[in-house]
Amino acid sequence: MGAWMLLCHSLLALLIAVTASALADTLPRCPPKCGDVDIPYPFGIGPNCSFPARGFALTCNDTGNGVRKPFLTNVEFINVSLLPAQARIYNQISWQCYNATYADVSYSTWYLQFIGEPYRFSDTDNKFTVVGCDNLAYISGQNQKEISYTSGCLSICYSSEGLTNGSCSGIGCCQTSIPKGINYYNVTFDGNFNNSRVWKFNPCSFAVLAEVDWFSFSTAYITTRELNETNGGRAPVVLDWAIGNETCEVAQRNTTSYACLSKNSKCFNSSNGSGYLCNCSSGYKGNPYLADGCQDIDECTLKDEYPCNGICTNIPGDYLCKCPPGTKGDPKYGTCNPDHGNLSTSVKLVIGNPSLTCQLTAKSDVYSFGVVLLELLTGRKAIYFEGSDEEKSLSSSFLSAMKEDRLLQLLDTHIKNEEDVELIGEAAELARQCLNVRGEDRPTMKEVADDLDRLRKFKQHPFLQHNSEEIESLLGQPSSYTENEISGYYSIETKAALDIECGR
């Protein structure tokens, strides 16, 4: 027993080691976290733990009470992500306050710069935000090409009564976007707007480049210093990051410095400034900056993301989904139908519902009607050929076309040229409901009859007029069809009316 226990412990330790290696997001012997913040490579903490370029090596500092946070010099990182390639940091809020007693203004303005480092301020996730009733603030900066820019935001109001929580449209609050590629910015206040005219209810004004989703205007920001007292006078701002200043085409020529190390990765150029980024190839997940970082996705274990209602087989970077032996169709859409080799071509799909056998049910009748309705709408047979010798399933093609919003491509020419598109759409939707993979989710034949009757009353469309005999032949009786009249067996006579016959 002792030997077995020792062996079990050894196997468990091996599994843990293998799992840890498979999920590794850092270089060996490098800390994966600082406090509760994940630090994925190319970022790192400690010697030889980060990508060998300025800006990726972070420190893990004790901020008090044993709480550790990652920093780049004096800038605290809130989190880091590989895709999207972003980092969230804390940014100081600039402020100015008017002192009525001494008739002077005190202020504190901040700048933040990442020149020579892989960061640039996100132009989509940040806005320059100005708060106050007598405030004109400027944001100045430059991009990676050292091209300077200046913009501003004016915020005016004459009392606190007209202010609205959540509204930042110029009354007490103003926001403006920034251009792409900015890696340095500073804030200045216009001396002609210093709160001296509104100090009784708004003594202070504020300005900061901040994350759009973080900021929501509060009227308390006008009458108090609450905005500057949150997070120690700091606001989150989003940084985009990239590797180097080269394009993928140039970077791939230098194999010693190229950052996309995983053989199952791909390179794409930064959309905000210069540089490039790495991502795992389709069918893989993980860290593309590590040699074995991109690992195969087992799609067969993730059926919500990768549907397969047949036999699923995982292969590198993809998966195979096949119908079980003896069936044909599209297993991803759940239409693996019995391959009735002895039946005529026209009957193969009409009775080719996964839940059908030769002994059919009322809901089987509904499925069969759906297929016939498709034949009327498309002018094609239940199993048809299109440009090759391979048989195609009309119901599978139809369900795929409905899902991808390309029904018109499948409709018969004389049908889709008709003016009443709405009526055709309702008929197609009825067919879709009849073809539901789950029999219990299909409508009853009485409900189908009622829907057709409603469509006929809505408009005597040529489609319904020309095919009324064929439709009513399927239903058995035109409009007096009742649930009690449904047979548990799909009779040979009814099949014949639908041009369907059992094989001999």
SEKOL-94113 format. One record per residue (C-alpha): x, y, z. Coordinates in nm, 4 decimals, padded with zeros to 6 digits. Layout:
residues N
+----------+----------+----------+
|     east |    north |       up |
+----------+----------+----------+
|        X |        Y |        Z |
...
+----------+----------+----------+
This chain:
residues 504
+----------+----------+----------+
|     east |    north |       up |
+----------+----------+----------+
|  00.0000 |  00.0000 |  00.0000 |
|  00.2865 |  00.2363 |  00.0848 |
|  00.4411 |  00.1831 | -00.2592 |
|  00.1065 |  00.2582 | -00.4277 |
|  00.0651 |  00.5767 | -00.2241 |
|  00.4164 |  00.6872 | -00.3160 |
|  00.3465 |  00.6158 | -00.6825 |
|  00.0195 |  00.8133 | -00.6665 |
|  00.1945 |  01.1080 | -00.5069 |
|  00.4651 |  01.0969 | -00.7738 |
|  00.2091 |  01.0882 | -01.0545 |
|  00.0147 |  01.3748 | -00.8957 |
|  00.3321 |  01.5836 | -00.8673 |
|  00.4111 |  01.5077 | -01.2313 |
|  00.0608 |  01.6107 | -01.3440 |
|  00.0840 |  01.9342 | -01.1488 |
|  00.4232 |  02.0094 | -01.3022 |
|  00.2992 |  01.9323 | -01.6549 |
| -00.0131 |  02.1439 | -01.6043 |
|  00.1873 |  02.4330 | -01.4646 |
|  00.4222 |  02.4132 | -01.7619 |
|  00.1305 |  02.3998 | -02.0090 |
| -00.0301 |  02.7050 | -01.8572 |
|  00.2925 |  02.9010 | -01.8065 |
|  00.2620 |  03.2652 | -01.9094 |
|  00.6095 |  03.3741 | -01.7992 |
|  00.9693 |  03.2703 | -01.8455 |
|  01.0936 |  02.9871 | -01.6174 |
|  01.1510 |  03.0837 | -01.2533 |
|  00.9891 |  03.4256 | -01.3046 |
|  00.6967 |  03.5399 | -01.0864 |
|  00.3633 |  03.5202 | -01.2722 |
|  00.1983 |  03.7781 | -01.0449 |
|  00.2614 |  04.0897 | -00.8416 |
| -00.0014 |  04.0937 | -00.5709 |
| -00.3231 |  04.0125 | -00.7549 |
| -00.2029 |  04.1449 | -01.0932 |
| -00.0993 |  03.8917 | -01.3608 |
|  00.2339 |  03.9712 | -01.5256 |
|  00.2472 |  03.7869 | -01.8618 |
|  00.5618 |  03.7853 | -02.0747 |
|  00.6865 |  04.0055 | -02.2540 |
|  00.6384 |  04.1873 | -01.9214 |
|  00.8263 |  04.0577 | -01.6244 |
|  00.9474 |  04.1201 | -01.2719 |
|  01.3087 |  04.0578 | -01.1874 |
|  01.6318 |  04.0055 | -01.3855 |
|  01.5969 |  03.8340 | -01.7248 |
|  01.2205 |  03.7978 | -01.6834 |
|  01.0990 |  04.0481 | -01.9438 |
|  01.1421 |  04.1153 | -02.3150 |
|  01.4824 |  04.2817 | -02.3666 |
|  01.3511 |  04.6281 | -02.4498 |
|  01.2923 |  04.9341 | -02.2360 |
|  00.9577 |  04.9536 | -02.0570 |
|  00.8727 |  04.5834 | -02.0137 |
|  01.0604 |  04.5263 | -01.6855 |
|  00.8333 |  04.6142 | -01.3929 |
|  00.9004 |  04.6233 | -01.0196 |
|  00.6746 |  04.4740 | -00.7534 |
|  00.6559 |  04.7287 | -00.4726 |
|  00.5100 |  04.7049 | -00.1241 |
|  00.2466 |  04.9816 | -00.1040 |
|  00.1808 |  04.9265 |  00.2659 |
|  00.0212 |  04.6614 |  00.4857 |
|  00.1900 |  04.3937 |  00.2778 |
| -00.0031 |  04.4878 | -00.0392 |
|  00.2192 |  04.4631 | -00.3467 |
|  00.1564 |  04.6420 | -00.6765 |
|  00.3493 |  04.6484 | -01.0075 |
|  00.5209 |  04.9750 | -01.1036 |
|  00.7211 |  05.1254 | -01.3870 |
|  00.9309 |  05.3852 | -01.2010 |
|  00.6576 |  05.5776 | -01.0104 |
|  00.3622 |  05.4718 | -01.2303 |
|  00.1324 |  05.2061 | -01.0821 |
| -00.0012 |  04.9401 | -01.3191 |
| -00.3597 |  04.8269 | -01.2553 |
| -00.3462 |  04.5369 | -01.5023 |
| -00.1748 |  04.4149 | -01.8183 |
| -00.3220 |  04.2153 | -02.1083 |
| -00.1782 |  04.0500 | -02.4194 |
| -00.4911 |  04.0748 | -02.6335 |
| -00.5907 |  04.3469 | -02.6564 |
| -00.2328 |  04.4653 | -02.6081 |
| -00.3068 |  04.7129 | -02.3309 |
| -00.2134 |  04.8181 | -01.9786 |
| -00.4204 |  05.0235 | -01.7366 |
| -00.2324 |  05.2600 | -01.5074 |
| -00.3133 |  05.5309 | -01.2550 |
| -00.2748 |  05.8895 | -01.3737 |
| -00.2661 |  06.1973 | -01.1485 |
| -00.5561 |  06.4456 | -01.1705 |
| -00.4539 |  06.8113 | -01.2244 |
| -00.6476 |  07.0761 | -01.0302 |
| -00.6804 |  07.4488 | -00.9594 |
| -00.8671 |  07.6156 | -00.6688 |
| -00.9616 |  07.9804 | -00.6113 |
| -00.9103 |  08.1251 | -00.2613 |
| -01.1546 |  08.4137 | -00.2160 |
| -00.9870 |  08.5284 |  00.1060 |
| -00.6555 |  08.5986 | -00.0633 |
| -00.7949 |  08.6371 | -00.4168 |
| -00.5395 |  08.3964 | -00.5570 |
| -00.5292 |  08.0584 | -00.7265 |
| -00.3454 |  07.7480 | -00.6155 |
| -00.2954 |  07.4652 | -00.8616 |
| -00.1223 |  07.1360 | -00.9311 |
| -00.0656 |  07.0218 | -01.2887 |
|  00.0795 |  06.6913 | -01.4040 |
|  00.2437 |  06.5385 | -01.7073 |
|  00.3043 |  06.1784 | -01.8089 |
|  00.5540 |  06.0629 | -02.0696 |
|  00.6563 |  05.7304 | -02.2210 |
|  00.9058 |  05.8526 | -02.4788 |
|  01.1359 |  05.5687 | -02.5838 |
|  00.9079 |  05.3075 | -02.4262 |
|  00.6505 |  05.0727 | -02.5828 |
|  00.3451 |  05.2660 | -02.4598 |
|  00.1106 |  05.5148 | -02.6194 |
| -00.2195 |  05.6504 | -02.4822 |
| -00.5232 |  05.4720 | -02.6263 |
| -00.7146 |  05.7075 | -02.8554 |
| -01.0286 |  05.4919 | -02.8362 |
| -01.0459 |  05.4177 | -02.4614 |
| -00.9434 |  05.7572 | -02.3171 |
| -01.0664 |  06.1142 | -02.3289 |
| -00.9278 |  06.4398 | -02.1961 |
| -01.1811 |  06.5274 | -01.9253 |
| -01.2328 |  06.8733 | -01.7735 |
| -01.4612 |  06.9440 | -01.4754 |
| -01.5615 |  07.2864 | -01.3390 |
| -01.7891 |  07.5837 | -01.3998 |
| -01.5148 |  07.8302 | -01.4905 |
| -01.2514 |  07.6127 | -01.6499 |
| -01.0543 |  07.6109 | -01.9735 |
| -00.7824 |  07.3440 | -01.9687 |
| -00.5331 |  07.2442 | -02.2380 |
| -00.3726 |  06.9111 | -02.3170 |
| -00.0416 |  06.9198 | -02.5023 |
|  00.1682 |  06.6304 | -02.6182 |
|  00.3584 |  06.4594 | -02.8945 |
|  00.3556 |  06.1313 | -03.0807 |
|  00.6315 |  05.8817 | -03.1576 |
|  00.7378 |  06.0888 | -03.4558 |
|  00.7830 |  06.3874 | -03.2215 |
|  00.4960 |  06.5750 | -03.3837 |
|  00.3384 |  06.8049 | -03.1238 |
| -00.0279 |  06.8761 | -03.0712 |
| -00.2426 |  07.0887 | -02.8397 |
| -00.6142 |  07.0730 | -02.7729 |
| -00.8467 |  07.2072 | -02.5059 |
| -01.1823 |  07.1771 | -02.3388 |
| -01.4025 |  07.4581 | -02.2012 |
| -01.6461 |  07.3913 | -01.9185 |
| -01.8860 |  07.6671 | -01.8070 |
| -02.1893 |  07.6960 | -01.5785 |
| -02.3358 |  07.9778 | -01.3684 |
| -02.5026 |  07.7756 | -01.0939 |
| -02.5209 |  07.4201 | -00.9726 |
| -02.8933 |  07.3948 | -01.0449 |
| -02.8610 |  07.3114 | -01.4141 |
| -02.6121 |  07.0298 | -01.3655 |
| -02.7077 |  06.6704 | -01.4435 |
| -02.5448 |  06.3526 | -01.3180 |
| -02.3976 |  06.1457 | -01.6004 |
| -02.3959 |  06.4341 | -01.8502 |
| -02.0631 |  06.5672 | -01.9800 |
| -02.1572 |  06.8022 | -02.2622 |
| -01.9990 |  07.1349 | -02.1667 |
| -02.2105 |  07.2359 | -01.8671 |
| -01.9823 |  07.1690 | -01.5725 |
| -01.8031 |  06.8963 | -01.7653 |
| -01.6273 |  06.8671 | -02.1015 |
| -01.4536 |  06.5816 | -02.2836 |
| -01.2469 |  06.5647 | -02.6013 |
| -01.0674 |  06.2871 | -02.7881 |
| -00.6931 |  06.2572 | -02.8456 |
| -00.5084 |  06.1579 | -03.1652 |
| -00.3301 |  05.8272 | -03.2231 |
|  00.0274 |  05.7599 | -03.1225 |
|  00.0530 |  06.0060 | -02.8301 |
|  00.3222 |  05.8968 | -02.5823 |
|  00.3567 |  06.2214 | -02.3842 |
|  00.1060 |  06.4723 | -02.2493 |
|  00.0788 |  06.7551 | -01.9969 |
| -00.2036 |  06.9702 | -01.8609 |
| -00.2248 |  07.3494 | -01.8246 |
| -00.5080 |  07.5761 | -01.7099 |
| -00.5976 |  07.9043 | -01.8815 |
| -00.5445 |  08.1849 | -01.6281 |
| -00.8554 |  08.3712 | -01.7469 |
| -01.0734 |  08.0860 | -01.6230 |
| -00.9817 |  08.0352 | -01.2588 |
| -01.3101 |  07.9802 | -01.0686 |
| -01.3064 |  08.3397 | -00.9406 |
| -01.6549 |  08.3990 | -01.0847 |
| -01.8125 |  08.0851 | -00.9391 |
| -01.6107 |  08.0199 | -00.6221 |
| -01.9173 |  08.0358 | -00.3942 |
| -02.0457 |  07.7014 | -00.5264 |
| -01.7476 |  07.5783 | -00.7312 |
| -01.4084 |  07.6724 | -00.5848 |
| -01.2053 |  07.4071 | -00.7720 |
| -01.1655 |  07.2736 | -01.1269 |
| -01.0034 |  06.9524 | -01.2526 |
| -00.8511 |  06.8085 | -01.5698 |
| -00.7170 |  06.4633 | -01.6526 |
| -00.6670 |  06.2191 | -01.9382 |
| -00.8792 |  05.9265 | -01.8179 |
| -01.0412 |  05.6029 | -01.9232 |
| -01.3804 |  05.6717 | -02.0814 |
| -01.5584 |  05.3806 | -01.9124 |
| -01.4314 |  05.4867 | -01.5690 |
| -01.5623 |  05.8429 | -01.5714 |
| -01.9237 |  05.9341 | -01.5018 |
| -01.9979 |  06.2960 | -01.4150 |
| -02.1389 |  06.3691 | -01.0708 |
| -02.2705 |  06.7081 | -00.9597 |
| -02.0710 |  06.6544 | -00.6393 |
| -01.7541 |  06.7026 | -00.8475 |
| -01.8555 |  07.0705 | -00.8834 |
| -01.9439 |  07.1530 | -00.5254 |
| -01.6797 |  06.9393 | -00.3509 |
| -01.3301 |  06.7996 | -00.4068 |
| -01.4659 |  06.4445 | -00.4308 |
| -01.3157 |  06.3799 | -00.7763 |
| -00.9650 |  06.4585 | -00.6528 |
| -01.0105 |  06.2622 | -00.3313 |
| -01.0836 |  05.9332 | -00.5104 |
| -00.7924 |  05.6890 | -00.5463 |
| -00.5565 |  05.9442 | -00.3956 |
| -00.6247 |  06.2022 | -00.6653 |
| -00.5700 |  05.9501 | -00.9464 |
| -00.7730 |  05.8249 | -01.2428 |
| -00.7183 |  05.5149 | -01.4581 |
| -00.5882 |  05.5667 | -01.8114 |
| -00.5459 |  05.3008 | -02.0816 |
| -00.2154 |  05.2471 | -02.2598 |
| -00.1733 |  05.0578 | -02.5859 |
|  00.1629 |  04.8868 | -02.6199 |
|  00.3598 |  04.7286 | -02.9011 |
|  00.6964 |  04.5676 | -02.9728 |
|  00.9591 |  04.8001 | -03.1197 |
|  00.9035 |  05.0549 | -03.3941 |
|  00.9109 |  04.8199 | -03.6927 |
|  00.6417 |  04.6621 | -03.9038 |
|  00.5911 |  04.2851 | -03.9064 |
|  00.7524 |  04.2608 | -04.2483 |
|  01.0727 |  04.4247 | -04.1245 |
|  01.0777 |  04.2564 | -03.7814 |
|  01.0466 |  03.9037 | -03.9238 |
|  01.3748 |  03.9448 | -04.1107 |
|  01.5685 |  03.9500 | -03.7831 |
|  01.5067 |  03.6119 | -03.6227 |
|  01.7189 |  03.6935 | -03.3168 |
|  01.5048 |  03.9900 | -03.2073 |
|  01.1660 |  03.8859 | -03.3509 |
|  00.9213 |  03.8644 | -03.0584 |
|  00.6615 |  03.6181 | -03.1948 |
|  00.8469 |  03.3096 | -03.0736 |
|  00.5694 |  03.0506 | -03.0816 |
|  00.5648 |  02.8530 | -03.4056 |
|  00.1845 |  02.8699 | -03.3895 |
|  00.1664 |  03.2485 | -03.3812 |
|  00.1179 |  03.5314 | -03.6260 |
|  00.2248 |  03.8957 | -03.6392 |
|  00.0146 |  04.2070 | -03.6990 |
|  00.1015 |  04.5750 | -03.7010 |
| -00.0039 |  04.8088 | -03.4207 |
| -00.3149 |  05.0147 | -03.4952 |
| -00.2005 |  05.2945 | -03.2606 |
|  00.1458 |  05.4131 | -03.3508 |
|  00.4436 |  05.2133 | -03.4735 |
|  00.5506 |  04.8628 | -03.3759 |
|  00.3965 |  04.5176 | -03.4034 |
|  00.2089 |  04.2617 | -03.1915 |
|  00.1803 |  03.8838 | -03.1769 |
| -00.1239 |  03.6600 | -03.1528 |
| -00.1763 |  03.2851 | -03.1510 |
| -00.2831 |  03.1382 | -03.4831 |
| -00.6415 |  03.0275 | -03.5356 |
| -00.7122 |  02.7115 | -03.3363 |
| -00.4478 |  02.7916 | -03.0739 |
| -00.4456 |  02.9875 | -02.7502 |
| -00.1873 |  03.1063 | -02.5007 |
|  00.1133 |  03.3365 | -02.5075 |
|  00.2604 |  03.3924 | -02.8558 |
|  00.5709 |  03.5622 | -02.7107 |
|  00.6915 |  03.2327 | -02.5567 |
|  00.8500 |  02.9517 | -02.7590 |
|  00.5799 |  02.6975 | -02.6722 |
|  00.3230 |  02.9532 | -02.5643 |
|  00.0496 |  02.8889 | -02.8238 |
| -00.1144 |  02.5542 | -02.7545 |
| -00.3787 |  02.3692 | -02.9483 |
| -00.7415 |  02.4319 | -02.8519 |
| -00.9374 |  02.1116 | -02.7971 |
| -01.2538 |  02.2283 | -02.9712 |
| -01.4311 |  01.9035 | -02.8902 |
| -01.4442 |  02.0030 | -02.5225 |
| -01.5882 |  02.3479 | -02.6021 |
| -01.9088 |  02.2646 | -02.7864 |
| -02.0738 |  02.5977 | -02.7070 |
| -01.7992 |  02.7742 | -02.9027 |
| -01.7331 |  02.4986 | -03.1574 |
| -02.0619 |  02.3160 | -03.2244 |
| -02.0549 |  01.9549 | -03.3289 |
| -02.3599 |  01.7324 | -03.3083 |
| -02.1782 |  01.4380 | -03.4635 |
| -01.8423 |  01.2711 | -03.4016 |
| -01.5848 |  01.5315 | -03.2989 |
| -01.2121 |  01.4759 | -03.3528 |
| -00.9547 |  01.7293 | -03.2390 |
| -00.6640 |  01.7968 | -03.4772 |
| -00.3803 |  02.0533 | -03.4456 |
| -00.5268 |  02.3992 | -03.4940 |
| -00.8734 |  02.2727 | -03.5872 |
| -01.1261 |  01.9975 | -03.5412 |
| -01.3212 |  01.7520 | -03.7540 |
| -01.6939 |  01.7061 | -03.7133 |
| -01.8458 |  01.4111 | -03.8963 |
| -02.1851 |  01.2495 | -03.8997 |
| -02.2077 |  00.9064 | -03.7352 |
| -02.1826 |  00.6036 | -03.9662 |
| -02.4984 |  00.5503 | -04.1676 |
| -02.5956 |  00.9177 | -04.1663 |
| -02.5216 |  01.2201 | -04.3852 |
| -02.5645 |  01.5954 | -04.3521 |
| -02.4118 |  01.8855 | -04.1657 |
| -02.3191 |  01.7713 | -03.8123 |
| -02.2333 |  02.1266 | -03.7018 |
| -02.5973 |  02.2238 | -03.7544 |
| -02.7290 |  01.9009 | -03.6098 |
| -02.8614 |  01.7635 | -03.9388 |
| -02.7044 |  01.4194 | -03.9516 |
| -02.9814 |  01.2333 | -04.1294 |
| -03.0132 |  00.8549 | -04.1805 |
| -02.8631 |  00.7570 | -04.5174 |
| -03.1438 |  00.5460 | -04.6499 |
| -02.9672 |  00.3738 | -04.9379 |
| -03.2846 |  00.1834 | -05.0379 |
| -03.5020 |  00.4920 | -05.0582 |
| -03.5536 |  00.7175 | -05.3562 |
| -03.3464 |  01.0355 | -05.3711 |
| -03.6443 |  01.2601 | -05.2990 |
| -03.7327 |  01.0797 | -04.9777 |
| -03.3806 |  01.0686 | -04.8273 |
| -03.4022 |  01.4045 | -04.6578 |
| -03.7788 |  01.4295 | -04.6082 |
| -03.7572 |  01.1386 | -04.3659 |
| -03.3945 |  01.2112 | -04.2875 |
| -03.4619 |  01.3827 | -03.9550 |
| -03.2338 |  01.2522 | -03.6742 |
| -03.5402 |  01.1647 | -03.4633 |
| -03.7301 |  00.9844 | -03.7441 |
| -03.7650 |  00.6168 | -03.8277 |
| -04.0110 |  00.4427 | -04.0628 |
| -04.2644 |  00.4770 | -03.7820 |
| -04.3200 |  00.8516 | -03.7866 |
| -04.4878 |  01.0875 | -03.5417 |
| -04.6967 |  01.4003 | -03.5751 |
| -04.3829 |  01.6104 | -03.5284 |
| -04.2212 |  01.4014 | -03.8060 |
| -04.5015 |  01.5143 | -04.0364 |
| -04.4099 |  01.8725 | -03.9483 |
| -04.0443 |  01.8146 | -04.0398 |
| -04.1477 |  01.6545 | -04.3705 |
| -04.3746 |  01.9476 | -04.4462 |
| -04.0847 |  02.1855 | -04.3787 |
| -03.8726 |  02.0084 | -04.6404 |
| -04.1527 |  02.0190 | -04.8992 |
| -04.2094 |  02.3879 | -04.8234 |
| -03.8385 |  02.4400 | -04.8942 |
| -03.8724 |  02.2630 | -05.2296 |
| -04.1525 |  02.5025 | -05.3201 |
| -03.9539 |  02.8074 | -05.2104 |
| -03.6248 |  02.7098 | -05.3770 |
| -03.7266 |  02.4982 | -05.6731 |
| -03.4769 |  02.2342 | -05.5594 |
| -03.5081 |  01.8757 | -05.4442 |
| -03.4520 |  01.7653 | -05.0858 |
| -03.1142 |  01.6300 | -05.1956 |
| -02.9581 |  01.8206 | -05.4866 |
| -02.6323 |  01.8631 | -05.6718 |
| -02.4560 |  02.1952 | -05.7188 |
| -02.1534 |  02.2199 | -05.9444 |
| -02.0119 |  01.8828 | -05.8362 |
| -02.1017 |  01.5201 | -05.7883 |
| -02.1417 |  01.5696 | -05.4130 |
| -02.4952 |  01.5535 | -05.2798 |
| -02.6104 |  01.8584 | -05.0845 |
| -02.8782 |  01.8705 | -04.8193 |
| -03.1480 |  02.1286 | -04.8942 |
| -03.2467 |  02.1621 | -04.5281 |
| -02.8823 |  02.2089 | -04.4197 |
| -02.8229 |  02.4665 | -04.6942 |
| -03.1422 |  02.6484 | -04.5977 |
| -03.0650 |  02.6600 | -04.2230 |
| -02.7154 |  02.7841 | -04.2972 |
| -02.8516 |  03.0517 | -04.5343 |
| -03.1035 |  03.1681 | -04.2731 |
| -02.8348 |  03.1915 | -04.0057 |
| -02.6005 |  03.3879 | -04.2344 |
| -02.8781 |  03.6147 | -04.3716 |
| -02.8401 |  03.5034 | -04.7349 |
| -03.1803 |  03.3445 | -04.7955 |
| -03.2280 |  03.5302 | -05.1249 |
| -02.9378 |  03.3346 | -05.2778 |
| -03.1289 |  03.0104 | -05.2228 |
| -03.4784 |  03.1166 | -05.3372 |
| -03.6221 |  03.0153 | -05.6720 |
| -03.5861 |  03.2962 | -05.9290 |
| -03.9576 |  03.3488 | -05.9858 |
| -04.0147 |  03.3522 | -05.6099 |
| -03.7502 |  03.6069 | -05.5099 |
| -03.8487 |  03.8410 | -05.7911 |
| -04.1942 |  03.8797 | -05.6433 |
| -04.2700 |  04.2117 | -05.4743 |
| -04.4022 |  04.0726 | -05.1487 |
| -04.0699 |  03.9937 | -04.9764 |
| -04.2328 |  04.0024 | -04.6312 |
| -04.4667 |  03.7156 | -04.7153 |
| -04.1816 |  03.5064 | -04.8542 |
| -03.9844 |  03.5779 | -04.5375 |
| -04.2723 |  03.4531 | -04.3201 |
| -04.3004 |  03.1351 | -04.5268 |
| -03.9249 |  03.0786 | -04.4880 |
| -03.9487 |  03.1346 | -04.1117 |
| -04.2304 |  02.8782 | -04.0937 |
| -04.0079 |  02.6292 | -04.2769 |
| -03.7240 |  02.7013 | -04.0332 |
| -03.9503 |  02.6265 | -03.7357 |
| -04.0665 |  02.3014 | -03.8950 |
| -03.7031 |  02.1918 | -03.9412 |
| -03.6028 |  02.2403 | -03.5765 |
| -03.3664 |  01.9597 | -03.4757 |
| -03.5604 |  01.9036 | -03.1539 |
| -03.8975 |  01.7549 | -03.2394 |
| -04.0592 |  01.8976 | -02.9271 |
| -03.9625 |  02.2496 | -03.0363 |
| -04.1411 |  02.2251 | -03.3719 |
| -04.4948 |  02.3623 | -03.4130 |
| -04.7855 |  02.1208 | -03.4338 |
| -04.9475 |  02.0501 | -03.7685 |
| -05.2525 |  02.2440 | -03.6530 |
| -05.0297 |  02.5451 | -03.5815 |
| -04.8721 |  02.5048 | -03.9250 |
| -05.2174 |  02.4924 | -04.0860 |
| -05.3249 |  02.8024 | -03.8932 |
| -05.0120 |  02.9894 | -04.0045 |
| -05.0708 |  02.8991 | -04.3689 |
| -05.4344 |  03.0031 | -04.3409 |
| -05.3239 |  03.3343 | -04.1937 |
| -05.0757 |  03.3886 | -04.4754 |
| -05.3433 |  03.3093 | -04.7349 |
| -05.5777 |  03.5604 | -04.5766 |
| -05.2966 |  03.8163 | -04.5505 |
| -05.2457 |  03.8151 | -04.9229 |
| -05.3274 |  03.5748 | -05.2048 |
| -04.9654 |  03.5512 | -05.3082 |
| -04.8951 |  03.3577 | -05.6341 |
| -04.6650 |  03.1286 | -05.4369 |
| -04.9508 |  03.0202 | -05.2140 |
| -05.2053 |  03.0135 | -05.4967 |
| -04.9941 |  02.8025 | -05.7347 |
| -04.8980 |  02.5511 | -05.4675 |
| -05.2129 |  02.5381 | -05.2571 |
| -05.3067 |  02.1887 | -05.3741 |
| -04.9607 |  02.0546 | -05.2951 |
| -04.9608 |  02.2174 | -04.9498 |
| -05.3114 |  02.0986 | -04.8640 |
| -05.2209 |  01.7496 | -04.9829 |
| -04.9519 |  01.7442 | -04.7157 |
| -05.1809 |  01.8824 | -04.4488 |
| -05.4488 |  01.6274 | -04.5296 |
| -05.7312 |  01.8861 | -04.5147 |
| -05.7205 |  02.2595 | -04.5951 |
| -05.8267 |  02.4488 | -04.2837 |
| -06.0285 |  02.2019 | -04.0787 |
| -05.7137 |  02.0179 | -03.9718 |
| -05.7244 |  01.9330 | -03.5999 |
| -05.4742 |  01.7870 | -03.3600 |
| -05.6841 |  01.4742 | -03.3077 |
| -05.6631 |  01.3914 | -03.6774 |
| -05.2837 |  01.3505 | -03.6682 |
| -05.1797 |  00.9912 | -03.7269 |
| -04.8924 |  00.8395 | -03.5367 |
| -04.7852 |  00.6689 | -03.8612 |
| -04.6935 |  00.8500 | -04.1784 |
| -04.8994 |  00.6546 | -04.4303 |
| -04.7811 |  00.5401 | -04.7714 |
| -05.0767 |  00.7311 | -04.9234 |
| -04.9648 |  01.0591 | -04.7675 |
| -04.6097 |  00.9940 | -04.8847 |
| -04.7386 |  00.9383 | -05.2372 |
| -04.9200 |  01.2721 | -05.2257 |
| -04.5828 |  01.4323 | -05.1555 |
| -04.4111 |  01.2443 | -05.4361 |
| -04.2334 |  01.0359 | -05.1715 |
| -04.2171 |  00.6607 | -05.1844 |
| -04.0488 |  00.3980 | -04.9731 |
| -03.7770 |  00.1993 | -05.1544 |
| -03.8367 | -00.1580 | -05.2302 |
+----------+----------+----------+
